[in-house]
Amino acid sequence: MGIYPPIDVLPSLSRLMNAGIGEGKTRADHRAVADQLYALYAEGRDLRRLVAIIGESALSADDRRVLDFADKFERTFVGQGFVDRDIDETLTVVWEMLSQIPTCLLKRIPQDFIDKYYG
C-alpha cells in the first residue's frame, strides 16, 4: 500500500500513547482526536469491504467522505515516511484532515474542541 512504516493501524493501538496523553504532556484535544481518528479509519476500512461488494456508487455522500478520509489518513498520517514533527504539528495535520468531515460525524470530539480547531 506504500505505507511507511508498514503497519496495520487498527490492531496497533499504542499503550505508550495512553501513558503520554494528559495534562502537562499533550494538548487537551489529543485523546478525543485520537479516538475520532481511530473510529473514522475503522469505518472507512469497513466501507472499503462494502464497496468491493456493492460498489462505491451505492454509498451515501457521508460514506464517501469517510472512505476518502481513510485513504487520506493512510497517505498523510500513517504513511508519514521520514517526517519529523512534534505533537502540535501532528494535531494540526489531523485537524486539517478532520475539516473535510462534516462536524455532525465527529461524534467523539467535544464541541469546544471543534469550535477551537475545526476549519
LOZADREN-939602 format. One record per atom (N, C-alpha, C, CB): z, y, x; residue number from 1; atom name. Coordinates in steps of 0.2 Angstrom, whole numbers. Glycine has a CB too. Example, Ala and Ser with C-alpha at 12.3 -4.5 7.8 and 13.67 -1.06 7.14 Angstrom:
<rs>
R      Z      Y      X    n  atom
R     39    -28     66    1     N
R     39    -22     62    1    CA
R     39    -16     66    1     C
R     45    -22     57    1    CB
R     35    -11     64    2     N
R     36     -5     68    2    CA
R     39      0     64    2     C
R     29     -3     70    2    CB
</rs>
This chain:
<rs>
R      Z      Y      X    n  atom
R      0     -6      4    1     N
R      0      0      0    1    CA
R      0      6      4    1     C
R      6      0     -5    1    CB
R      0      6     11    2     N
R      0     11     15    2    CA
R      7     15     15    2     C
R     -5     16     13    2    CB
R     12     12     14    3     N
R     19     15     14    3    CA
R     22     13     20    3     C
R     23     12      8    3    CB
R     24     19     24    4     N
R     28     18     30    4    CA
R     35     22     29    4     C
R     24     20     36    4    CB
R     40     19     30    5     N
R     41     12     32    5    CA
R     40      7     26    5     C
R     48     11     35    5    CB
R     38      1     27    6     N
R     36     -3     22    6    CA
R     42     -6     19    6     C
R     31     -9     25    6    CB
R     44     -3     13    7     N
R     50     -6      9    7    CA
R     48     -6      2    7     C
R     56     -1     11    7    CB
R     52    -10     -1    8     N
R     52    -10     -9    8    CA
R     58     -7    -11    8     C
R     52    -18    -12    8    CB
R     57     -1    -14    9     N
R     62      4    -16    9    CA
R     67      1    -21    9     C
R     59     10    -19    9    CB
R     65     -2    -26   10     N
R     69     -4    -32   10    CA
R     75     -9    -29   10     C
R     65     -8    -37   10    CB
R     74    -14    -25   11     N
R     79    -18    -23   11    CA
R     83    -16    -17   11     C
R     77    -25    -22   11    CB
R     81    -10    -14   12     N
R     83     -7     -8   12    CA
R     88     -1     -9   12     C
R     77     -5     -4   12    CB
R     92     -2    -14   13     N
R     97      4    -15   13    CA
R    102      4     -9   13     C
R    101      3    -22   13    CB
R    103     10     -7   14     N
R    107     11     -1   14    CA
R    114     12     -3   14     C
R    104     17      3   14    CB
R    118      7      0   15     N
R    125      8     -1   15    CA
R    128     14      4   15     C
R    129      2      1   15    CB
R    124     15      9   16     N
R    126     21     13   16    CA
R    125     28     10   16     C
R    122     21     20   16    CB
R    120     28      6   17     N
R    119     34      2   17    CA
R    125     36     -3   17     C
R    113     34     -3   17    CB
R    128     31     -6   18     N
R    134     32    -10   18    CA
R    139     34     -6   18     C
R    136     25    -13   18    CB
R    140     32      0   19     N
R    146     35      4   19    CA
R    144     42      6   19     C
R    147     30     10   19    CB
R    138     44      7   20     N
R    136     51      9   20    CA
R    135     56      4   20     C
R    130     50     13   20    CB
R    136     54     -2   21     N
R    135     59     -8   21    CA
R    142     61    -10   21     C
R    131     56    -14   21    CB
R    142     68    -11   22     N
R    148     71    -14   22    CA
R    150     78    -11   22     C
R    154     66    -12   22    CB
R    155     80    -14   23     N
R    157     87    -12   23    CA
R    158     88     -5   23     C
R    163     89    -16   23    CB
R    155     93     -2   24     N
R    155     94      5   24    CA
R    151     90     10   24     C
R    162     93      7   24    CB
R    147     85      6   25     N
R    142     81     10   25    CA
R    135     83      9   25     C
R    144     74      9   25    CB
R    133     83      2   26     N
R    126     85      0   26    CA
R    127     90     -6   26     C
R    122     79     -2   26    CB
R    121     92     -8   27     N
R    121     96    -14   27    CA
R    124     93    -20   27     C
R    114     99    -15   27    CB
R    126     97    -25   28     N
R    129     94    -31   28    CA
R    124     90    -35   28     C
R    132     99    -35   28    CB
R    117     92    -35   29     N
R    112     88    -39   29    CA
R    110     82    -36   29     C
R    106     93    -40   29    CB
R    112     80    -30   30     N
R    110     74    -26   30    CA
R    110     68    -30   30     C
R    113     73    -20   30    CB
R    116     66    -33   31     N
R    117     60    -37   31    CA
R    112     59    -43   31     C
R    124     59    -39   31    CB
R    112     65    -47   32     N
R    108     65    -53   32    CA
R    101     64    -52   32     C
R    110     71    -57   32    CB
R     99     68    -46   33     N
R     92     67    -44   33    CA
R     90     60    -42   33     C
R     90     72    -39   33    CB
R     94     57    -38   34     N
R     93     50    -36   34    CA
R     93     45    -41   34     C
R     98     48    -31   34    CB
R     97     46    -46   35     N
R     97     42    -52   35    CA
R     91     43    -56   35     C
R    103     43    -56   35    CB
R     89     49    -57   36     N
R     82     50    -61   36    CA
R     76     48    -57   36     C
R     82     58    -62   36    CB
R     76     49    -51   37     N
R     70     46    -47   37    CA
R     70     38    -48   37     C
R     71     48    -39   37    CB
R     75     35    -47   38     N
R     75     28    -47   38    CA
R     73     26    -54   38     C
R     83     25    -46   38    CB
R     75     29    -60   39     N
R     74     27    -66   39    CA
R     66     28    -68   39     C
R     78     31    -71   39    CB
R     64     34    -66   40     N
R     56     36    -67   40    CA
R     52     31    -63   40     C
R     55     43    -65   40    CB
R     54     29    -57   41     N
R     50     25    -52   41    CA
R     50     18    -55   41     C
R     53     25    -45   41    CB
R     56     15    -58   42     N
R     56      9    -61   42    CA
R     51      9    -67   42     C
R     63      7    -63   42    CB
R     52     14    -71   43     N
R     47     14    -77   43    CA
R     40     15    -75   43     C
R     49     21    -81   43    CB
R     38     18    -70   44     N
R     31     19    -68   44    CA
R     29     12    -65   44     C
R     31     24    -62   44    CB
R     33      8    -62   45     N
R     31      1    -60   45    CA
R     30     -3    -66   45     C
R     36     -2    -55   45    CB
R     34     -3    -71   46     N
R     33     -7    -77   46    CA
R     27     -5    -80   46     C
R     39     -5    -82   46    CB
R     25      2    -80   47     N
R     19      4    -83   47    CA
R     13      1    -80   47     C
R     19     12    -83   47    CB
R     13      1    -73   48     N
R      8     -2    -69   48    CA
R      6     -9    -72   48     C
R     10     -3    -62   48    CB
R     12    -13    -73   49     N
R     10    -20    -75   49    CA
R      7    -20    -82   49     C
R     17    -24    -76   49    CB
R     10    -15    -86   50     N
R      7    -14    -93   50    CA
R     -1    -12    -93   50     C
R     11     -9    -97   50    CB
R     -2     -8    -88   51     N
R     -9     -6    -88   51    CA
R    -14    -12    -86   51     C
R    -10      0    -82   51    CB
R    -11    -16    -82   52     N
R    -15    -22    -80   52    CA
R    -17    -26    -86   52     C
R    -11    -26    -75   52    CB
R    -13    -26    -91   53     N
R    -14    -30    -97   53    CA
R    -18    -26   -102   53     C
R     -7    -32   -100   53    CB
R    -16    -20   -104   54     N
R    -19    -16   -109   54    CA
R    -24    -11   -107   54     C
R    -14    -14   -114   54    CB
R    -23     -9   -101   55     N
R    -27     -3    -99   55    CA
R    -24      4    -99   55     C
R    -34     -3   -102   55    CB
R    -26      8    -95   56     N
R    -22     15    -95   56    CA
R    -24     19   -101   56     C
R    -24     19    -88   56    CB
R    -29     18   -104   57     N
R    -31     22   -110   57    CA
R    -26     21   -116   57     C
R    -38     20   -112   57    CB
R    -23     15   -116   58     N
R    -18     14   -121   58    CA
R    -11     17   -120   58     C
R    -17      6   -122   58    CB
R    -10     21   -114   59     N
R     -4     24   -113   59    CA
R     -4     31   -116   59     C
R     -3     25   -105   59    CB
R      3     33   -118   60     N
R      4     40   -120   60    CA
R      3     45   -114   60     C
R     11     40   -124   60    CB
R      2     51   -116   61     N
R      2     56   -111   61    CA
R      8     56   -107   61     C
R      1     63   -114   61    CB
R     14     55   -109   62     N
R     20     55   -105   62    CA
R     20     49   -101   62     C
R     26     55   -110   62    CB
R     18     43   -104   63     N
R     17     37    -99   63    CA
R     13     38    -93   63     C
R     15     31   -104   63    CB
R      7     41    -95   64     N
R      3     43    -89   64    CA
R      6     47    -84   64     C
R     -4     46    -92   64    CB
R     10     52    -86   65     N
R     13     57    -81   65    CA
R     18     53    -77   65     C
R     17     62    -85   65    CB
R     22     48    -80   66     N
R     27     44    -77   66    CA
R     23     39    -72   66     C
R     31     40    -82   66    CB
R     17     37    -74   67     N
R     13     32    -69   67    CA
R     11     36    -63   67     C
R      7     29    -73   67    CB
R      8     42    -65   68     N
R      6     47    -59   68    CA
R     12     49    -55   68     C
R      3     53    -62   68    CB
R     18     50    -58   69     N
R     24     51    -54   69    CA
R     26     46    -49   69     C
R     30     53    -59   69    CB
R     25     39    -52   70     N
R     27     34    -47   70    CA
R     22     33    -41   70     C
R     26     27    -51   70    CB
R     16     35    -42   71     N
R     11     35    -37   71    CA
R     12     40    -32   71     C
R      4     36    -40   71    CB
R     14     46    -34   72     N
R     15     52    -30   72    CA
R     22     51    -26   72     C
R     16     58    -34   72    CB
R     27     48    -30   73     N
R     33     46    -27   73    CA
R     32     41    -21   73     C
R     38     43    -32   73    CB
R     28     36    -22   74     N
R     27     32    -16   74    CA
R     23     35    -10   74     C
R     22     26    -18   74    CB
R     18     40    -12   75     N
R     15     43     -6   75    CA
R     19     48     -3   75     C
R      9     46     -9   75    CB
R     23     52     -6   76     N
R     26     58     -3   76    CA
R     33     57     -2   76     C
R     25     64     -8   76    CB
R     36     52     -5   77     N
R     43     52     -3   77    CA
R     45     45      0   77     C
R     47     52    -10   77    CB
R     43     40     -3   78     N
R     44     33      0   78    CA
R     40     32      7   78     C
R     42     27     -5   78    CB
R     33     34      6   79     N
R     29     33     12   79    CA
R     29     40     16   79     C
R     22     32     10   79    CB
R     35     42     18   80     N
R     35     48     21   80    CA
R     33     48     29   80     C
R     43     50     21   80    CB
R     31     42     31   81     N
R     29     42     38   81    CA
R     34     44     43   81     C
R     23     46     39   81    CB
R     32     49     47   82     N
R     37     51     53   82    CA
R     40     58     51   82     C
R     33     51     59   82    CB
R     40     60     45   83     N
R     43     66     43   83    CA
R     50     67     45   83     C
R     42     67     35   83    CB
R     52     72     47   84     N
R     59     73     49   84    CA
R     62     79     45   84     C
R     60     75     57   84    CB
R     65     78     40   85     N
R     68     84     35   85    CA
R     75     82     34   85     C
R     63     84     29   85    CB
R     79     88     32   86     N
R     86     87     30   86    CA
R     86     86     23   86     C
R     90     93     33   86    CB
R     92     85     20   87     N
R     93     83     13   87    CA
R     91     89      9   87     C
R    101     82     12   87    CB
R     92     95     11   88     N
R     90    101      7   88    CA
R     82    101      6   88     C
R     92    108      9   88    CB
R     79    100     11   89     N
R     71    100     11   89    CA
R     69     94      7   89     C
R     68     99     18   89    CB
R     72     88      8   90     N
R     71     82      4   90    CA
R     72     83     -4   90     C
R     75     76      6   90    CB
R     77     86     -6   91     N
R     78     88    -13   91    CA
R     73     93    -15   91     C
R     85     91    -14   91    CB
R     71     98    -11   92     N
R     66    102    -13   92    CA
R     59     99    -15   92     C
R     65    108     -8   92    CB
R     58     94    -10   93     N
R     52     90    -12   93    CA
R     52     86    -18   93     C
R     50     85     -6   93    CB
R     58     83    -19   94     N
R     59     79    -25   94    CA
R     59     84    -31   94     C
R     66     76    -25   94    CB
R     62     89    -31   95     N
R     61     94    -37   95    CA
R     54     96    -38   95     C
R     66    100    -36   95    CB
R     50     97    -33   96     N
R     43     98    -34   96    CA
R     39     93    -38   96     C
R     39    100    -27   96    CB
R     41     87    -36   97     N
R     38     81    -40   97    CA
R     41     80    -47   97     C
R     40     74    -36   97    CB
R     47     82    -48   98     N
R     50     81    -54   98    CA
R     47     87    -59   98     C
R     58     82    -54   98    CB
R     45     92    -56   99     N
R     42     98    -60   99    CA
R     36     96    -64   99     C
R     41    104    -56   99    CB
R     33     90    -62  100     N
R     27     88    -65  100    CA
R     29     83    -71  100     C
R     23     83    -60  100    CB
R     35     82    -72  101     N
R     38     78    -78  101    CA
R     41     83    -83  101     C
R     43     73    -76  101    CB
R     39     82    -90  102     N
R     42     86    -95  102    CA
R     50     85    -94  102     C
R     40     84   -102  102    CB
R     53     91    -95  103     N
R     61     91    -95  103    CA
R     64     86   -100  103     C
R     64     98    -96  103    CB
R     60     85   -106  104     N
R     63     80   -111  104    CA
R     64     73   -108  104     C
R     59     80   -117  104    CB
R     60     71   -103  105     N
R     60     65   -100  105    CA
R     65     64    -94  105     C
R     53     63    -97  105    CB
R     68     70    -92  106     N
R     73     70    -87  106    CA
R     80     69    -90  106     C
R     73     77    -83  106    CB
R     81     63    -92  107     N
R     87     61    -96  107    CA
R     94     60    -91  107     C
R     86     55   -100  107    CB
R     93     59    -85  108     N
R     98     58    -81  108    CA
R    101     64    -77  108     C
R     97     52    -76  108    CB
R     97     70    -78  109     N
R     99     76    -74  109    CA
R    102     81    -79  109     C
R     93     79    -71  109    CB
R    108     83    -78  110     N
R    111     88    -82  110    CA
R    107     95    -83  110     C
R    118     90    -80  110    CB
R    107     98    -88  111     N
R    103    104    -90  111    CA
R    104    109    -85  111     C
R    105    106    -97  111    CB
R    111    110    -82  112     N
R    112    116    -77  112    CA
R    108    115    -71  112     C
R    119    116    -76  112    CB
R    107    108    -69  113     N
R    103    107    -63  113    CA
R     95    108    -64  113     C
R    104    100    -60  113    CB
R     93    106    -70  114     N
R     86    108    -72  114    CA
R     85    115    -72  114     C
R     85    105    -79  114    CB
R     90    119    -75  115     N
R     89    126    -76  115    CA
R     89    129    -69  115     C
R     95    129    -79  115    CB
R     92    127    -64  116     N
R     93    129    -57  116    CA
R     87    127    -53  116     C
R     99    127    -54  116    CB
R     84    121    -53  117     N
R     80    119    -48  117    CA
R     73    117    -51  117     C
R     82    113    -45  117    CB
R     72    116    -58  118     N
R     66    114    -60  118    CA
R     61    119    -60  118     C
R     66    111    -68  118    CB
R     55    118    -58  119     N
R     50    123    -59  119    CA
R     45    124    -54  119     C
R     53    129    -60  119    CB
</rs>
